Amino acid sequence: MRKLTQVAFLALAFMAAPAYAEMKIAVLNYQMALLESDAAKRYAVDAEKKFGPQLDKLKRLEDDAKRIQDRVAKDGDKMQQAEQERLELEFKQKVRDFQFQSKELNEAKAMSDREMLKQLKPKLDQAVEEVIKRGNFDLVLERGAVVDVKPQFDITRQVIERMNQLR
């Protein structure tokens, strides 16, 4: 609601003052600029390699738990009590292992993502600043705060290209 109020205020301000008619305005999808950069794409590939084995292990745990659950549901009434209890205990252990390892993986991935963002954000900020200066824009709005925009006012691609050029 606050963003809508801000956008409405800006629209009224532009209509009320003819001096604003000369303003050069652009829109930027900051998140897309970050995620579509070559560096972020390389990070995604590296993260998949790094965390892939853990994801595979989680998938195996999930499959094992599902298999046990299906077996108990299908054959539970035919099993001896001891076998049924053993399977239920094994199922609970698989679920606990899955939850624990999933939490560890999520924390490791989040930490890795934060580190990547810490490294890429200065480059992104520099690329944004350079594109704004080069385009001589008076006002740049975040894409999420804009209902619709013509493609020629969106500088996201320019920022991505500039960011890819930075070393």
VODREN-753442 format. One record per residue (C-alpha): residue in one letter; x, z, y. Coordinates in steps of 0.5 Angstrom, whole numbers, plus 500, padded with zeros to 3 digits. Layout:
N
aXZY/...
//
This chain:
167
m500500500/r506502505/k509495503/l502491505/t502495511/q509493513/v508486512/a501486516/f505489522/l510484521/a505479521/l501481527/a508482531/f510475530/m503473532/a503477538/a510475541/p512468542/a519470542/y518471535/a517464534/e524462534/m526467529/k529465523/i526468517/a529468509/v526471503/l531474498/n530476491/y535481490/q534483483/m534476481/a540474485/l544480481/l541478474/e542471475/s550471477/d555469472/a558476472/a551479470/k550473464/r557475462/y556482462/a549481458/v553477452/d559483452/a553488452/e550484446/k556484442/k558491444/f551494442/g549489437/p552493431/q548499433/l542495434/d542493427/k543500424/l537502428/k533496425/r535498418/l533505419/e526502422/d525498416/d527503411/a522508414/k517503414/r518501407/i518508405/q511509409/d508503405/r510505398/v507512399/a501509402/k501504396/d503508390/g502515393/d496517389/k500515382/m506518384/q508525381/q508531387/a516532387/e517524388/q512524393/e515530397/r522527396/l519520399/e516524405/l522528406/e526522406/f522518411/k522524416/q530524416/k530516417/v525518423/r529523426/d536519425/f532513428/q530517434/f537520435/q541514434/s536510439/k537516444/e544515444/l544508444/n539508450/e544513454/a550509452/k547502455/a544505461/m551508463/s554501461/d549498466/r550503471/e558501471/m556494471/l552495477/k557499481/q562493480/l557488482/k554491487/p559490492/k560482491/l552482491/d552485498/q558481500/a555474498/v548476501/e552478508/e555471508/v549467506/i545471512/k551470517/r552462515/g544461515/n544465522/f538469519/d534474524/l530477518/v531477511/l525480507/e525482499/r521477495/g517483492/a514485499/v512477500/v506475497/d508467498/v514463501/k516456501/p522455497/q526453503/f526460506/d528463499/i536464499/t536467493/r540461489/q545461495/v546468494/i547467487/e552461488/r556465493/m556471489/n559466483/q564463488/l567470489/r573473485/
//
